[in-house]
Amino acid sequence: MDQKDTEMNEKGVSSSTSGVVVQVREKKGPLRAAIPYMPFPVAVICLFLNTFVPGLGTFISAFTVLCGARTDLPDRHVCCVFWLNIAAAFIQILTAVVMVGWIMSIFWGMDMVILASEHHIPHVETYPSFE
């Protein structure tokens, strides 16, 4: 081992030659985990609405949960996740006066678009195949 690897191992950081795999997972709070996985066009519309009317896109996204959109809270009841999204929209609306809610609303919309693009469900043909 060279000097750099020795220094890194002494500091408790593993070198690239040791074969250690590190997995990083983001821990989300209940409000952030309640953001639904929506179709991409709906997520973009919610981002647009959140940009110009803080909380409106979040409010509309709450209803996608009632329509079957998945979230990162599978163990919670649909109504609970719906109300968490309504609470997030309400917080955004109330704090928009001091710009915090507006910024939160824009970031919330960006998270909706990111989730929609990462969890894109490809279109599946519903016609029977005659092979």
C-alpha positions in Angstrom: 0.0 0.0 0.0 1.2 3.5 -0.8 1.3 6.4 1.6 -2.1 7.8 0.6 -3.9 4.5 1.3 -2.2 4.2 4.6 -3.2 7.7 5.7 -6.8 7.1 4.6 -7.1 3.8 6.5 -5.6 5.3 9.6 -8.4 8.0 9.5 -11.1 5.4 9.3 -11.8 6.0 5.6 -11.5 2.9 3.4 -9.5 3.0 0.2 -10.8 2.0 -3.2 -8.7 -1.1 -3.1 -10.3 -2.6 0.1 -13.6 -3.5 -1.7 -16.0 -1.8 0.8 -19.4 -0.9 -0.6 -21.3 2.0 0.9 -25.0 2.5 0.4 -26.5 5.9 1.0 -30.2 6.1 1.5 -32.2 9.4 2.1 -34.3 9.4 5.2 -37.5 11.2 4.5 -39.9 12.7 7.1 -43.6 11.9 6.9 -44.5 15.0 4.9 -41.8 14.5 2.3 -42.5 10.7 2.1 -46.1 11.5 1.4 -45.3 13.1 -2.0 -47.1 10.9 -4.6 -45.5 9.2 -7.6 -47.6 10.9 -10.4 -47.4 10.7 -14.1 -44.8 13.1 -15.5 -47.2 15.6 -17.1 -49.3 15.9 -13.9 -46.1 16.4 -11.9 -45.0 19.2 -14.3 -48.4 20.9 -14.0 -48.2 20.7 -10.2 -44.7 22.3 -10.3 -46.0 25.0 -12.5 -48.9 25.7 -10.2 -46.7 25.6 -7.1 -44.4 28.1 -8.7 -47.1 30.7 -9.3 -49.6 29.9 -6.5 -47.8 28.4 -3.5 -49.5 25.2 -2.3 -51.9 24.8 -5.1 -49.9 22.1 -6.9 -49.4 20.3 -3.6 -53.1 20.5 -2.9 -54.0 19.0 -6.3 -51.3 16.3 -5.8 -53.1 15.2 -2.6 -56.1 14.1 -4.7 -53.8 11.8 -6.9 -53.3 9.8 -3.7 -57.0 9.1 -3.6 -56.8 8.1 -7.3 -54.2 5.4 -6.5 -50.8 7.2 -6.7 -48.1 5.4 -4.7 -46.0 7.1 -2.0 -43.1 6.2 0.2 -45.6 5.5 3.0 -47.1 2.1 2.0 -48.0 1.2 5.6 -50.2 4.3 6.1 -53.8 4.5 5.1 -54.7 6.4 1.9 -56.7 9.0 3.9 -53.8 9.6 6.2 -51.4 10.2 3.3 -54.1 12.5 1.7 -54.3 14.6 4.8 -50.5 14.8 5.1 -50.4 16.3 1.6 -53.2 18.7 2.5 -51.2 19.7 5.6 -48.1 20.3 3.4 -50.1 22.5 1.1 -51.6 24.4 4.0 -48.1 25.0 5.5 -46.9 26.3 2.1 -49.9 28.6 1.8 -49.5 30.0 5.3 -45.8 30.6 5.1 -45.8 32.0 1.6 -46.2 35.4 3.1 -42.7 35.3 4.4 -41.3 33.6 1.2 -40.5 30.4 3.0 -43.7 28.7 1.8 -43.1 29.8 -1.7 -39.6 28.4 -1.8 -40.9 25.2 -0.1 -43.6 25.0 -2.7 -41.2 25.3 -5.6 -38.9 22.6 -4.1 -41.9 20.4 -3.4 -42.9 20.7 -7.1 -39.4 19.9 -8.2 -39.5 16.8 -6.0 -42.7 15.7 -7.6 -41.1 16.0 -11.1 -38.0 14.1 -9.9 -40.1 11.3 -8.5 -42.2 11.2 -11.6 -39.1 10.9 -13.8 -37.3 8.3 -11.7 -40.4 6.1 -11.3 -41.7 6.3 -14.9 -44.0 3.5 -15.7 -43.8 2.5 -19.3 -46.9 2.3 -21.3 -48.2 -1.3 -21.5 -50.3 -2.6 -24.3 -53.6 -3.9 -23.1 -54.4 -5.8 -26.3 -54.1 -9.5 -26.1 -51.1 -11.0 -28.0 -51.9 -13.8 -30.5 -48.6 -15.5 -30.7 
